[in-house]
Amino acid sequence: MNRLTVTVARPGGVPLRIHISWLLLLGWVGWVAAGLPPQVALKLLVLMLLLVGSVLAHELAHALAGRTLGLRATAVTLYPFGGLSTFDRLPAGEARTALVFLAGPAANLAVAAGFWLAGGRSAAVHLAAPAAGAPLVTWLVWSNLSLGLLNLAPILPLDGGQVVRTLLARRMGELRAGRALGMVGQVAGIVALVWGLGGRPWLVLAGLIVLVGATAELQRVHPMILASTQRVRDVMRTAILAVDAATPLAELRETSRRLPGSDFVLLEHGHPCAYLPAARLWRRAGVDGSAPAHSLAEPLGPPLGPDEPLAEAVASMERHGSNASAVVDARGALAGVLPRSGARRSMALLEALSRRSGRSSPEGGGPGDR
């Protein structure tokens, strides 16, 4: 989907992207405006700009709600009927995740209510189908009301679908929920697209957005569902050395020379606390050798069992925002480390092999994260 977006700004370091579906809407507006009097055409242009502001308010509400609840937005993509805010982690099945998704539609409904109370009540009597000559405030109420209600539809990738997936994740796992809702979204997108071809350009655009978003969701969960046949032990790194977290880097480099290819698990009070790959140790060779090992290491996520499904392990690391987790056996002994990047590469390879051999995806999966 990144190929269909253009980054236009980076407010607060978060990429703000515009989806090319805006070009379809602008083209339709231009075609309509060409047959209107200049004053009406100008009003339509102003309405378009205010619509952009409504969508932006929708996404900023997501980002603000996420920040309030301890979640950091990594990108914001604007669509004509809403947008997509991605976060560093979105814990599956948690109430705060549902609140983040509900914040966008709530913002649009609040804006609609504000304009209606500020002067749109008399003009809002024909709100269900405002005419081209209706007051601008009527269109503002109508557009924000439409954005809010449309995004509450229980269809991926709309906010309502994200909320339903969060609720279903507690019962059937995020992966299965995502697959089921993704399929529903594809069907809904096609129906809206075909229905809109009868002279309803808004439905055509909405159908395209839903279809693209639902397809992207299926592409995301597919390799993770395939990976449900793999276990952590199939992918984990076993060439590891356990050392104290305060060990000087110079000592680790000397050890790495004698035992090339081994990574390091750092221990604190005898328990695994961080992971330091040998590649990172040598990439940062200029760091003072007297510095402790934990200064270059990354924290480990919650420990995993070697027989856990790989998809569930990756989802657990994503929920906790960790790039690696220690693998411990039934006795609590350190058995290895699972780097998230390596696990994802394995999942991608499994998907590619599955496509080549024409096999269907196996049933299974577990809780995941966007």
Buried (B, 14 or more C-beta within 10 A) or exposed (E): BEEEBEEEEEEEEBBBBBBEBBEBBEEBBEEBBEEEEEEBBEBBBEBBEBBBEBBBBBBBBBBBBBBEBEBBBBBBBBBBBBBBBBBEBBBBBBEBBBBBBBBBBBBBBBBBBEBBEEEBBEBBEEBEEBEEEBBBBBBBBBBBBBBBBBBBBBBBBBBBBBBBBBBBBEEBBBBBBBBBBBBBBBEBBBBBBEBBEEEEBBBBBBBBBBBBBBBBBBEBBBBBBBBBBBBBBEBBBEEBBEBBBEBBBEBBBEBBEEEEEBBBBBBEEEEBBBBBBBEBBEEEEEBEEEEBBBBBBBBBBEBBBBEBBBBBBBBBBBBBBBBBBBBBEEEEEBBBBBBBEBBBEBBEEBBEEBEEEEEEBEEBBBBBBB
